């Protein structure tokens, strides 16, 4: 609900001893600056006073729907976090697949080698917890394989360079 009151404008001519001087911010600014060109000095202005309803009382009257809302918000937050985590792990997975492909080329291995080992079967919903767990597991194994292949490549390259110098 809304209540309205008319309050007479402040007089800026002569400050009374009980009031602050006219140069103070509290006396000059009420719902915007009081300027002689905008308002007459004796003209009343309107202040709107808004009442905020008691939210807790309304929630009690509904019969505990506040708990349902909080539960829904918690589930939504968990789902958003899971989707963000899936996006992060998926990006890492795709980057590692490219790294594996490049490393296999350097090692002169079959391009199709290990592809089925790191392929994700689409039996889960893309937002499910099971999909996230499977993606994390496959990504972890893929990272291990990429690191192994890169270490092997460095070992071969290291000995290849030293044998050419002799």
matplotlib code that plots the C-alpha trace (Angstrom):
import matplotlib.pyplot as plt

x = [0.0, 1.1, 0.6, 1.1, 1.7, 2.2, 5.0, 5.6, 8.8, 11.8, 12.5, 16.0, 15.8, 16.7, 17.8, 16.4, 18.8, 17.4, 17.9, 21.1, 22.3, 20.9, 24.3, 24.1, 23.3, 20.3, 18.5, 19.0, 18.4, 14.9, 13.9, 16.3, 17.7, 15.3, 15.9, 13.9, 13.4, 11.9, 9.7, 8.4, 9.8, 6.4, 5.0, 4.4, 6.0, 5.0, 6.9, 5.9, 6.2, 6.0, 5.2, 6.8, 4.7, 6.0, 7.5, 7.9, 4.3, 3.2, 5.4, 4.0, 0.5, 1.4, 2.4, 6.1, 6.5, 9.6, 11.3, 10.2, 11.7, 14.9, 15.1, 14.4, 17.1, 19.6, 18.8, 19.2, 22.5, 23.8, 22.6, 24.3, 27.5, 27.3, 26.8, 29.7, 31.9, 30.8, 31.7, 35.2, 35.9, 34.5, 36.8, 39.8, 38.7, 38.6, 41.9, 43.5, 42.1, 43.7, 47.0, 46.8, 46.2, 49.2, 51.4, 50.4, 51.4, 54.8, 55.2, 54.0, 51.2, 47.9, 45.6, 42.7, 44.7, 43.1, 40.1, 37.6, 39.2, 38.5, 35.1, 32.2, 29.1, 26.0, 23.9, 23.6, 21.8, 24.2, 23.4, 23.4, 25.8, 26.7, 27.7, 30.0, 31.6, 32.2, 33.6, 35.9, 37.1, 37.7, 39.4, 41.7, 42.7, 43.2, 45.4, 47.5, 47.9, 48.8, 51.4, 52.8, 53.0, 54.6, 57.2, 57.9, 58.2, 60.6, 62.7, 62.9, 63.7, 66.4, 68.2, 67.6, 69.4, 72.4, 72.9, 73.1, 75.8, 78.2]
y = [0.0, 3.6, 6.6, 10.2, 13.3, 16.8, 18.5, 22.3, 23.2, 24.2, 27.9, 28.6, 32.4, 32.5, 29.5, 29.2, 28.6, 25.0, 24.2, 23.5, 26.3, 26.4, 25.4, 21.9, 19.0, 17.9, 21.2, 21.6, 18.1, 16.6, 14.5, 16.4, 19.9, 22.7, 25.5, 28.7, 28.1, 24.7, 25.3, 28.3, 28.7, 28.3, 25.6, 22.2, 19.0, 15.4, 12.6, 9.0, 6.6, 2.9, 0.1, -3.2, -6.2, -8.7, -11.4, -13.9, -13.6, -14.2, -17.2, -18.7, -18.1, -20.1, -23.1, -23.6, -22.9, -21.0, -24.3, -25.6, -22.5, -22.9, -26.5, -25.6, -22.9, -25.3, -27.9, -25.2, -24.1, -27.7, -28.2, -24.9, -26.0, -29.4, -27.9, -25.6, -28.5, -30.5, -27.7, -27.4, -31.1, -31.3, -28.5, -30.3, -33.6, -32.0, -30.3, -33.6, -35.4, -32.9, -33.3, -37.0, -36.8, -34.5, -36.7, -39.8, -38.1, -37.3, -40.9, -42.1, -44.2, -45.2, -42.2, -44.5, -46.1, -45.7, -43.7, -46.3, -46.4, -42.7, -42.5, -41.6, -43.7, -41.4, -43.5, -40.8, -37.5, -34.7, -32.9, -36.0, -36.7, -40.1, -38.3, -36.0, -38.9, -40.8, -37.8, -37.1, -40.7, -40.8, -37.4, -38.6, -41.7, -39.6, -37.1, -40.0, -41.5, -38.1, -37.5, -41.0, -40.4, -37.0, -38.4, -41.2, -38.6, -36.5, -39.6, -40.6, -37.0, -36.6, -39.8, -38.9, -35.5, -37.0, -39.7, -37.1, -35.1, -38.0]
z = [0.0, -0.4, 1.8, 0.6, 2.7, 1.7, 3.5, 3.2, 1.4, 3.4, 3.6, 2.6, 3.4, 7.1, 9.0, 12.5, 15.3, 15.8, 12.1, 10.2, 8.0, 4.4, 3.0, 4.6, 2.3, 4.4, 4.1, 0.4, -1.0, -0.6, -3.6, -5.8, -5.3, -4.3, -6.7, -6.9, -10.7, -10.2, -7.2, -5.4, -1.9, -0.2, -2.6, -0.9, -2.3, -2.1, -0.3, -1.1, 1.8, 0.8, 3.2, 2.7, 3.7, 6.3, 4.1, 6.9, 7.9, 4.3, 4.0, 7.2, 5.9, 2.7, 4.8, 4.3, 0.6, 1.6, 2.2, -1.2, -2.8, -0.9, -1.9, -5.6, -5.4, -4.0, -6.7, -9.4, -8.0, -8.0, -11.6, -12.7, -11.0, -12.6, -16.0, -15.5, -14.4, -17.4, -19.8, -18.1, -18.3, -21.8, -23.0, -21.4, -23.0, -26.5, -26.0, -24.9, -27.9, -30.2, -28.3, -28.6, -32.3, -32.8, -30.6, -32.5, -35.7, -34.3, -33.1, -36.5, -35.0, -36.5, -36.3, -35.1, -32.3, -28.9, -30.2, -29.1, -25.7, -25.1, -26.9, -24.7, -25.3, -25.3, -22.9, -20.3, -20.3, -20.9, -17.6, -15.4, -12.6, -14.2, -17.5, -15.5, -13.6, -16.8, -18.6, -15.7, -15.7, -19.4, -19.4, -16.6, -18.5, -21.7, -19.9, -18.6, -22.1, -23.6, -20.9, -21.5, -25.3, -24.9, -22.5, -25.0, -27.8, -25.7, -25.0, -28.7, -29.7, -27.1, -28.3, -31.9, -31.5, -29.6, -32.2, -35.0, -33.4, -33.3]

ax = plt.figure().add_subplot(projection="3d")
ax.plot(x, y, z, "-o")
ax.set_aspect("equal")
plt.show()
